[in-house]
């Protein structure tokens, strides 16, 4: 069960010109976090910014022994600008862990995680979890340039085979990603694919999963308010696999991870 917690900031450092890495002490809550789950963070108000809603932030890393969780975030708007002002020992109110998280199917021997930019931060814990359960992991990391490829070290340390694709590598990034996935699948059949965030990657994986016959899950990024399934401000239509009918689902409560084929973009 999610609880509201007055947590304290351990560190909040820039990792490049756009992203910051926030570490928050959450004590026993850290042991409950599953890959793909998120916390809803209250963002500090600053002189120019008065963020009203909490900001959902997927967990990048959870350390159960030392009782902290890490978040990687892009400083883009009032909420994240507020978060970027947090300093060690500041109090921050966190609600979580929330949402369903990714699922590994028993019997799956090889998974592929594919993402762009900050979406990769959500996939790193899944790669580690899978590797710890003897599942072979291929991680396809894509970004506009090398500087914005996030979490390579985490994927490499987990034992995943890492493939990097940047927009500056020549042909379009998505064409390269598709080519690489086909090559990986030919060499060692993929059982399931996992992604987060990028609509372009989700659309590509939906098409490839139908053609090549693997299953998959996508973690969605969505504006939220309560994060608890009560306000319905994060509702999105999802497609039923059999009937193809659309049903409204709450990303915070029914997700944020959905079967790939359910996602409508
Ligand atoms: Fe309130 Fe999802 S954010 S129901």
Boltz pocket constraint, residues with backbone or C-beta under 6 A from the ligand:
constraints:
  - pocket:
      binder: B
      contacts: [[A, 223], [A, 224], [A, 225], [A, 226], [A, 227], [A, 228], [A, 229], [A, 230], [A, 231], [A, 232], [A, 233], [A, 234], [A, 235], [A, 250], [A, 251], [A, 252], [A, 253]]
      max_distance: 6.0
